[in-house]
């Protein structure tokens, strides 16, 4: 079973930095190559370039929540949500679950 995971091509988990413009500010975002591939797919499906998609996501989250403490982590989770949706899965995690588990 583990060969499915342990045999993962090392290139896919190589860290890659890309410069993106968010709110007119150029910033660097470092993600593993596989996440960039998924982001490129999501962005194309939405009719955006990847930098445009990231800017739009950033703006929407800031409008909803006011702050993004860890944008790279948010982007990774967006990729997993996309893959779950593609697979027809719906994983619901109550908003306070992670926080309550950390406090236990």
DRENKOLTOR-176856 format. One line per field, with one value per residue: residue number from 0; x, y, z of N, C-alpha, C, CB in turn; chain; residue in one letter. Coordinates in steps of 0.001 Angstrom, whole numbers. Each point is the difference from the previous one (the first is absolute). Glycine has a CB too. Example, Ala and Ser with C-alpha at 12.3 -4.5 7.8 and 13.67 -1.06 7.14 Angstrom:
# residues 2
i	c(0; 1);
n.x	c(13190; 1542);
n.y	c(-5690; 2223);
n.z	c(7800; -1966);
ca.x	c(-890; 820);
ca.y	c(1190; 1190);
ca.z	c(0; 60);
c.x	c(900; -770);
c.y	c(1200; 1090);
c.z	c(0; 730);
cb.x	c(-1892; 1184);
cb.y	c(-1173; -628);
cb.z	c(1246; -2145);
ch	c(A; A);
aa	c(A; S);
This chain:
# residues 104
i	c(0; 1; 2; 3; 4; 5; 6; 7; 8; 9; 10; 11; 12; 13; 14; 15; 16; 17; 18; 19; 20; 21; 22; 23; 24; 25; 26; 27; 28; 29; 30; 31; 32; 33; 34; 35; 36; 37; 38; 39; 40; 41; 42; 43; 44; 45; 46; 47; 48; 49; 50; 51; 52; 53; 54; 55; 56; 57; 58; 59; 60; 61; 62; 63; 64; 65; 66; 67; 68; 69; 70; 71; 72; 73; 74; 75; 76; 77; 78; 79; 80; 81; 82; 83; 84; 85; 86; 87; 88; 89; 90; 91; 92; 93; 94; 95; 96; 97; 98; 99; 100; 101; 102; 103);
n.x	c(815; 2795; 24; -2253; 2269; 2785; -530; -257; 1728; 2219; -1750; -2333; 1892; 1759; -885; -1258; 904; -2655; 1157; -3225; -153; -1332; -1365; 1895; 1874; 1879; -1043; 2255; -2762; 2558; -2349; 1727; 662; -2785; -800; 784; -1956; -2414; 429; -178; -2855; -1262; 732; -1325; -2770; -169; 609; 3177; 2602; 133; -182; -3172; -212; 1613; -1815; -2612; 1032; 788; -2827; -1541; 1693; -309; -3176; -85; 1927; 591; 2314; 1014; 1207; 936; -581; 1256; -2580; -1949; 1447; -320; -3105; -366; 1205; -2129; -2503; 907; 73; -2938; -1158; 1352; -1443; -3207; 1499; -2418; 3044; -2756; 2978; -2844; 1392; 1009; 1515; 2537; -914; -635; 2867; 1626; -1595; 674);
n.y	c(-1198; 1294; -430; 2356; 1688; -1005; 710; 3433; 117; 805; 1651; -69; 1461; 2271; 2199; 1062; 2935; 489; 3030; -264; 3102; -586; 3022; 531; -2546; -1402; -2222; -1951; -1887; -1962; -1978; -2564; 741; -831; 3069; 767; -2303; 1169; 2953; -862; -1285; 2508; 1909; -1664; -123; 3239; 504; 94; -2; -2192; 3131; -103; -2166; 1681; 2572; -1614; -1225; 2806; 1173; -2352; 151; 3123; -230; -2151; 1309; 3227; -2015; -1822; -780; -1088; 1848; -2901; -1035; 1156; -1723; -2767; 403; 606; -2898; -1434; 1457; -1082; -2976; 38; 898; -2390; -2181; 1237; 1388; 1639; 30; 1359; 1049; 948; 2709; -1767; -2746; 1627; 1266; -2713; -1337; 2432; -403; -3296);
n.z	c(0; -374; -3291; 117; 1456; -881; -3196; 735; -2838; 2608; -2197; 2258; 2220; -2087; 2447; -2899; 1550; -1900; 433; 980; -810; 3179; -1082; -3103; 1327; -2508; 2390; -829; -178; 1296; -1655; 229; -3092; 1237; 482; -3015; -1036; 1598; -1020; -3015; 542; 1340; -2323; -2261; 1530; 125; -3390; 1624; -1718; 2291; 341; -290; 2273; 2093; -364; 608; 2684; 1113; -332; 1463; 2636; 355; -194; 2390; 2126; -409; -1158; -2444; 3390; -2871; -3134; 345; 1530; -2192; -2184; 1547; 242; -3138; -540; 1871; -1360; -2841; 944; 1238; -2770; -1588; 1899; -481; 2898; 1231; 1921; 1737; 1412; 1943; -1153; 2448; -1596; 412; 2734; 1387; -802; 1368; 2789; 286);
ca.x	c(-815; 798; 716; -782; 396; 1451; 569; -292; 1105; 538; -227; -1321; 22; 1041; -535; 144; -494; -479; -385; -1384; -398; -1245; -295; 1043; 1281; 601; 436; 451; -743; 744; -815; 530; -351; -1326; -1032; -30; -693; -1435; -441; -87; -1215; -1153; -62; -427; -1414; -760; 212; 1009; 1377; 215; 122; -1307; -811; 488; -404; -1445; -220; 491; -946; -1261; 186; 167; -1329; -828; 574; 839; 1415; 438; 1244; 958; -561; 471; -805; -1326; 65; 92; -1324; -841; 320; -604; -1449; -216; 158; -1155; -1145; 200; -220; -1368; -15; -325; 510; -435; 667; -555; 966; 760; 570; 1459; 310; -354; 926; 1276; -130; -220);
ca.y	c(1198; 1213; 289; 1026; 1283; 130; 30; 1286; 634; 1111; 1294; 513; 681; 1037; 1337; 934; 1352; 812; 1361; 345; 1353; 18; 1398; 856; -268; -1256; -827; -1329; -1083; -1257; -1203; -1157; 2; -610; 993; 946; -653; 11; 1402; 345; -649; 705; 1337; -138; -366; 1178; 1036; 942; -457; -359; 1198; 657; -826; 195; 1346; -11; -744; 849; 1099; -534; -427; 1219; 626; -816; -228; 1110; -310; -1343; -198; -838; -125; -1243; -1098; 137; -460; -1466; -532; 214; -1088; -1244; 141; -199; -1422; -687; 313; -751; -1407; -163; -109; 1212; -145; 1151; 163; 1167; 1095; 57; -1305; 45; 809; -718; -1117; 536; 431; -1168);
ca.z	c(0; 147; -1230; -698; 564; 128; -1343; -630; -712; 799; -658; 370; 1302; -27; 245; -1121; 299; -1112; 363; -355; 379; 773; 337; -546; 641; -431; 1118; -388; 627; -147; 124; -690; -1419; -216; 307; -1122; -1108; 317; -95; -1420; -495; 572; -597; -1401; 25; 395; -1003; 480; 140; 1407; 840; 108; 893; 1368; 413; 239; 1253; 1086; 213; 528; 1394; 805; 110; 896; 1329; 409; 146; -376; 738; -724; -1339; -625; 551; -593; -1387; 25; 364; -1179; -927; 473; -177; -1429; -301; 591; -865; -1236; 304; 453; 1454; 746; 1357; 785; 1291; 684; 86; 1252; 323; 138; 1160; 1240; 159; 439; 1392; 874);
c.x	c(859; 753; -745; 466; 1519; 693; -271; 1258; 498; -198; -1321; -11; 1178; -663; 318; -582; -452; -342; -1416; -288; -1359; -206; 1113; 1376; 512; 517; 402; -801; 741; -934; 720; -523; -1393; -1125; -82; -730; -1515; -553; -141; -1281; -1263; -175; -497; -1486; -911; 168; 1000; 1398; 154; 203; -1332; -894; 419; -381; -1474; -327; 418; -1015; -1313; 133; 161; -1345; -894; 517; 900; 1478; 256; 1340; 1058; -571; 431; -790; -1415; -7; 99; -1352; -981; 242; -637; -1515; -364; 81; -1152; -1235; 93; -306; -1430; -130; -434; 430; -366; 715; -600; 1087; 841; 677; 1500; 397; -285; 939; 1363; -43; -181; 1277);
c.y	c(1263; 372; 1055; 1380; 172; 49; 1294; 605; 1206; 1374; 613; 703; 958; 1357; 916; 1341; 664; 1376; 246; 1408; -75; 1418; 937; -216; -1354; -732; -1362; -1033; -1298; -1165; -1152; -11; -564; 983; 1050; -606; 22; 1412; 445; -573; 711; 1343; -71; -335; 1158; 1154; 1073; -564; -350; 1228; 752; -754; 205; 1379; 58; -728; 850; 1093; -488; -405; 1212; 693; -760; -27; 1112; -279; -1421; -235; -803; -315; -1301; -1201; 33; -566; -1525; -631; 184; -1122; -1307; 44; -232; -1485; -825; 203; -796; -1481; -273; -166; 1320; -243; 1264; -8; 1235; 1041; -29; -1314; 64; 781; -759; -1171; 500; 388; -1155; -514);
c.z	c(0; -1266; -817; 451; 43; -1357; -749; -609; 809; -643; 433; 1349; 144; 217; -1174; 436; -1284; 544; -492; 493; 683; 498; -440; 586; -483; 1234; -532; 775; -285; 298; -689; -1436; -247; 320; -1102; -1190; 215; -113; -1448; -609; 497; -691; -1436; -79; 355; -989; 399; -231; 1484; 882; 168; 984; 1455; 535; 342; 1303; 1197; 323; 611; 1465; 916; 184; 984; 1430; 498; 81; -485; 692; -753; -1379; -676; 513; -554; -1416; -54; 319; -1161; -1011; 451; -142; -1472; -362; 579; -866; -1302; 204; 465; 1497; 613; 1435; 757; 1340; 653; 260; 1257; 368; 229; 1239; 1285; 221; 496; 1469; 959; 583);
cb.x	c(-1787; 220; 935; -1991; -2090; -137; -258; -1870; -940; 1665; 1344; -984; -1133; 1460; 253; -135; 1542; -894; 2404; -733; 1313; 242; -1340; -1752; -644; 631; -1515; 2323; -2218; 2180; -2139; 144; 2412; 970; 364; 2159; 2007; 298; 1127; 2521; 1238; 347; 1874; 2313; 694; 254; -2289; -1611; 911; 999; 2373; 210; -299; 1903; 1786; -410; 371; 2374; 1035; -590; 1071; 2361; 216; -601; -133; -1920; 202; -1223; -1356; 884; -17; 2294; 1379; -434; 1102; 2399; 438; 46; 2156; 1900; -117; 947; 2488; 970; -155; 1741; 2412; -480; 1817; -1966; 1916; -2252; 2169; -1752; -1551; -1583; -1801; 247; -503; -2402; -1203; 432; -973; -1958);
cb.y	c(-1265; -537; -2336; -1559; -26; -1202; -2437; 364; -771; -1596; -773; -1827; -1980; -1380; -332; -1880; 193; -2033; 804; -2431; 1026; -2442; -792; 1612; 1382; 976; 1232; 859; 1237; 1129; 1368; -1296; -230; -2249; -376; 1016; -1469; -1973; 476; 50; -2178; -1146; 747; -755; -2271; -709; -430; 878; 1457; -2153; 185; 843; -1692; -1558; 950; 65; -2191; -467; 1203; -796; -2141; 273; 822; -1381; -2373; 749; 1591; 70; 125; -1001; 2490; 998; 40; 2043; 2167; 177; 520; 2513; 1136; -306; 1643; 2287; 315; 306; 2320; 1659; -185; -997; -1734; 603; -1516; 1; -1105; -1457; 1333; 1726; -1047; -156; 2053; 672; -1263; 811; 2099; -597);
cb.z	c(1200; 2394; -6; -184; 1349; 2173; -43; 1625; -2242; 885; -1955; -1331; 973; -1574; 2481; -1739; 1983; -1249; -104; 117; -1925; 699; 1938; -396; 2038; -2268; 1607; -524; -235; 646; 81; 2177; -543; 543; 2456; 784; -377; 1532; 2177; -156; -66; 2219; 1483; -637; 617; 2375; -713; 1726; -1966; -757; -765; -2372; -1841; -482; -1435; -2482; -1203; -696; -1931; -2296; -792; -849; -2368; -1954; -504; 1200; 1957; -2269; 2039; 2169; -176; -243; 2087; 1408; -674; 713; 2442; 368; -573; 1600; 1942; -451; -33; 2301; 1001; -709; 595; -2170; -78; -1530; -741; -1142; -809; 1065; -1335; 749; -1331; -2485; -1318; -270; -1831; -2316; -819; -1337);
ch	c(A; A; A; A; A; A; A; A; A; A; A; A; A; A; A; A; A; A; A; A; A; A; A; A; A; A; A; A; A; A; A; A; A; A; A; A; A; A; A; A; A; A; A; A; A; A; A; A; A; A; A; A; A; A; A; A; A; A; A; A; A; A; A; A; A; A; A; A; A; A; A; A; A; A; A; A; A; A; A; A; A; A; A; A; A; A; A; A; A; A; A; A; A; A; A; A; A; A; A; A; A; A; A; A);
aa	c(X; X; X; X; X; X; X; X; X; X; X; X; X; X; X; X; X; X; X; X; X; X; X; X; X; X; X; X; X; X; X; X; X; X; X; X; X; X; X; X; X; X; X; X; X; X; X; X; X; X; X; X; X; X; X; X; X; X; X; X; X; X; X; X; X; X; X; X; X; X; X; X; X; X; X; X; X; X; X; X; X; X; X; X; X; X; X; X; X; X; X; X; X; X; X; X; X; X; X; X; X; X; X; X);
